[in-house]
Amino acid sequence: MYASKNNLKFEYLYRDAGNYKQFGELVFSNPNNLSAEEADLKLRAKLIDKEYFYPSQVGVPKFDQSDFEFDSEWYEFSRFSLTNQNLTESISIETFISNF
């Protein structure tokens, strides 16, 4: 996959019941030149309480998690940022957001 100065990085995290955090990021192509702010607004409108999502429902890889019955399966959206990192995903940012 290629690098472009206009790729968008999706940053997210999982917080367990003990408040331990695991962080992840995915890099998407951005063919329509969305700003990080535009992508943020579009995604937050689709999230639970404008912050949470179920990773398995939207194609986000799950972290290894503990088996505590009181841990949540929700992940938290952190932010989007423009990046020149190589793509990690084969779909565009618009397609990704539409999955929510």
N, C-alpha and C positions, 0 to 999 in steps of 0.2 A: 504494500500500500504506500501511497506517496505522502510527502509532506507539502504543505501549503501554508502560507502565512495567514490564511483565512479559515483554517480548520477550527472547529469548536470542541473544546474539552468539557465533558460532563463530569463533574466531581460529586461524589456521593459517599455516604458512610452508613455503617451499621453500628448501633449502640445497644449493647446487651443490658440486662437488668442491673448489672453491677457498674454500669456506665463506662465499661471498656469499649473502645472504639476501634473499628477497622475501616480503613479508607480505600476507596477505589476511584478509578477514572477511566473513561472511554473517550476516544477521539473520533469525531465524525467529520465527513466532508460537509462543506457549507456552500453549495452551488449558488444559492440565492443571496449570499452575503448578509445573512442575519447578523446583527450585533449580538453580543453576549446578553445585553439587556433585553432585546426583543425575544430571544430564545427563552430567557428566564421568565418573562411575563407569560409567554405562550404555555410553557410547561407548568408553572405554578397554578395556572387556571385549571389544570387537570389533576393536580395532586390532592391527596387527602389532607385537609387543613393547610393547603398550599405548601406542604413540606414533605409528606410521606408517600411511599408507594410500595407495592409488593413486587419485588424484583422478578419473580418467576412469571408474572403476568405481562411484563414489558420487555423481556429479553435481556435483563441485566444479570450478569453472573452472580451467583450467591457465594458468599464467604463461607468457610467452615465455621460452624457455630456450635456453641455449647448446647447441651440437651436439657437445660433448665426449662421446666414447663412454664415459667412465668416470663421467659424471654419473648419479645415480640418478633414477628416476621417482617415488620415494616422496616424499610430502609429510609434514610433521610437524604433529600436532595440538598447539596451544598451550594453549588454555583456552576455557571458556565464561564469559560474564558476563551479568548482567541489564542491560538497556539500555532506554532510551526512544527509541532511534533508529528510524526508519522501517524496515519490513520490506524486505528485498532479495529474499526468496524467497517463493514462493506456497504452500509446504508447511509443515507444523508441525515443530517440533523432534523430536517422536516419529517422524514419518515419515522425516525425515532420518536419524536414528540407525538406524532399521530398514533403511536402504539399505546399511549397512556389513556 
